[in-house]
Amino acid sequence: MNDTNERRRAEGQAMSLRSTSFFVPGKPQQKGSTKSLMHPRTKKIVTMSANKNLKLWEATVRLKAREAKDWSGVSDKAIGVDVAFLFPRPRCDYGTGKNSETLKDGAPQKYIKNPDLDKLVRGVLDGLSGVLFTDDRQVTKILATKHYGEKRIGALIAVEEF
């Protein structure tokens, strides 16, 4: 039995039944605002995301989750999700000339820019729904962070079933 399950048992928490982790490459996209328009032909209201890159991001999350999943079907149990969003560091954080690969002393250590963390999480959870779990209402634990990705950009995602 691993240390995580032993700690959970000691704390009266459920042990993980199944888990998987994977990396999703690309700039993480937020699921935030929506816009509603009237369809010119049907006259019905159509609601869509204001982020034009969201569909591709969610599709990439789904694809990488399917590739990493080592069980059949989707879970109907409680789910925990850990996700680390990795963003590119701006060029101005580095020196110039022979120091172009060296981070400046005053460069920020934490990524505190847009997009909002909660909106990023929504984009990931909607991408995972229907692949690893039935619906994102099953998610009972979320640990999410934003960082500068020194080597790559994207999202490191770990999902476990309780």
Secondary structure, DSSP 8 states (H G I E B T S, - for coil): --HHHHHHHHTT----S-EEEEEEES-------EEEEE-TTT--EEEEES-TTHHHHHHHHHHHHHHH--SSS-B-S-EEEEEEEEE---GGGB-SGGGTTSB-TTS-SS---SS-HHHHHHHHHHHHBTTTBS-GGGEEEEEEEEEE-SS--EEEEEEEE-
